[in-house]
Amino acid sequence: MPTPIIGVDSSGQVKNPPIWMVAVRQSKRRGQKTYAIYLSKEKIIKLAKSIKNWNEKISAALIFKAVIQLYNTGDAIVIDHDFSGKTREYVEKYVKRLFGVRYLGKPQFTNPPIIFASKRDSPQVKEADLKSGRVRHGIIVINEKDPNLTNELKILT
């Protein structure tokens, strides 16, 4: 049986706000599940003032917030390859740290495989890309607007 996969994509960028982060997971019994988060320009500017590596940390916190709503043991997380170089390394490290703290003492949850792929290479990322565009244009409902990232960012500092 193949590993369940959560596809993640964003519409917009943390450095050029606002941003919509979408996670998509195919469920055998319930069909496709989607979770979407919106972070406004004002909130990003406020958060960025007090954080070192703010771009990577806010991105990781948004990915974590979206994925955690759909995550089950053994799921792989495939993120759109928008991140490159050191940014990619930091985002992966920060997401894994958030999982490690969230599921402390539960090793089956703490270290999910994280893969960066293009929408050409991953059907899950392709689906997340399609949904992020729909969320941005108001076709799909946003689950969280300007979420509180205080706990996540505190863990990452």
C-alpha positions in Angstrom: 0.0 0.0 0.0 1.5 3.4 -1.0 2.3 6.0 1.7 -0.5 8.6 2.1 0.6 12.0 0.9 -0.3 15.5 1.8 0.3 18.0 -1.0 1.1 21.6 0.0 1.2 24.8 -2.1 1.0 28.5 -1.5 -0.4 31.3 -3.6 1.6 34.4 -2.9 4.9 34.6 -1.0 5.7 35.5 2.6 8.2 38.2 1.2 5.5 39.6 -1.0 2.2 39.3 1.0 -0.5 38.3 1.4 -0.2 34.5 1.2 -2.6 31.6 1.0 -1.3 28.2 2.1 -3.2 25.1 1.1 -2.8 21.4 2.1 -4.6 18.6 0.3 -5.0 15.0 1.3 -6.8 12.2 -0.5 -8.7 10.0 1.9 -10.1 6.6 0.9 -13.3 7.0 2.8 -13.9 10.7 2.7 -12.5 11.7 -0.6 -10.3 14.8 -0.9 -9.8 16.9 2.2 -8.5 20.5 1.9 -7.3 23.0 4.5 -6.6 26.6 3.6 -4.9 29.4 5.6 -4.7 33.1 4.7 -2.1 35.5 6.2 -2.5 39.2 5.5 0.2 41.7 4.7 -0.3 43.5 8.0 0.1 40.4 10.1 3.3 39.3 8.2 4.8 42.8 8.6 4.0 42.7 12.4 5.5 39.2 12.8 8.6 39.9 10.6 9.7 42.8 12.8 10.8 40.7 15.7 12.1 37.4 14.1 15.4 36.4 12.7 14.9 34.3 9.5 11.3 35.5 9.5 10.6 34.4 5.9 11.5 30.7 6.5 9.9 30.6 10.0 6.6 32.1 8.9 6.5 29.8 5.9 7.2 26.7 8.0 4.6 27.8 10.6 2.0 28.2 7.8 2.9 24.8 6.3 2.7 23.2 9.7 -0.7 24.8 10.5 -2.2 23.7 7.2 -0.8 20.2 7.3 -1.5 19.4 10.9 -5.2 19.6 10.2 -5.0 16.6 7.8 -1.9 14.7 9.1 -2.0 11.1 10.1 0.8 8.8 11.1 2.9 7.7 8.2 1.9 10.5 5.9 4.5 12.1 3.6 4.4 15.8 3.0 5.1 17.0 -0.5 5.7 20.8 -0.7 5.8 22.8 -3.9 9.4 23.4 -5.0 9.1 27.2 -4.7 11.7 27.1 -1.9 15.3 26.7 -3.0 18.8 26.5 -1.5 19.2 27.5 2.1 15.5 28.6 2.4 14.4 25.0 1.5 16.8 23.6 4.1 15.5 26.0 6.8 11.8 25.4 6.0 12.3 21.6 6.2 14.2 21.9 9.4 11.6 24.2 11.0 8.6 22.1 9.9 10.3 19.0 11.4 11.0 20.9 14.6 7.4 21.9 14.9 6.3 18.3 14.5 8.9 17.1 17.0 7.6 19.5 19.7 3.9 19.0 18.9 4.2 15.2 19.1 6.9 14.9 21.8 7.0 11.3 23.0 5.2 9.9 20.0 8.0 8.9 17.6 5.6 7.7 14.9 4.4 11.3 14.4 7.6 13.3 14.9 9.6 12.9 11.8 7.4 12.9 8.6 9.1 12.6 5.3 9.2 16.0 3.6 9.8 16.2 -0.1 9.9 19.3 -2.4 8.5 18.6 -5.8 7.0 20.5 -8.8 3.4 20.2 -9.8 4.7 18.3 -12.9 6.2 15.6 -10.7 3.6 15.3 -7.9 -0.2 15.0 -8.5 -0.7 16.0 -4.9 1.2 19.3 -5.4 -0.7 19.8 -8.6 -4.0 19.5 -6.8 -2.8 21.8 -4.0 -1.7 24.3 -6.6 -5.1 24.2 -8.3 -6.8 24.7 -4.9 -4.5 27.5 -3.8 -5.5 29.5 -6.9 -9.2 28.8 -6.1 -8.8 29.9 -2.5 -7.0 33.1 -3.6 -10.0 34.0 -5.9 -12.6 33.2 -3.3 -14.0 30.0 -5.0 -13.0 27.8 -2.0 -13.5 28.9 1.6 -10.5 29.8 3.8 -10.4 27.7 7.0 -8.2 30.2 9.0 -7.7 33.9 8.4 -4.6 35.5 10.1 -4.1 32.6 12.5 -2.2 33.0 15.7 1.4 31.8 15.0 2.8 32.8 18.4 3.3 29.3 19.7 4.9 28.0 16.5 7.2 31.0 16.2 8.2 30.7 19.9 9.2 27.1 19.2 11.3 28.2 16.3 13.2 31.0 18.1 
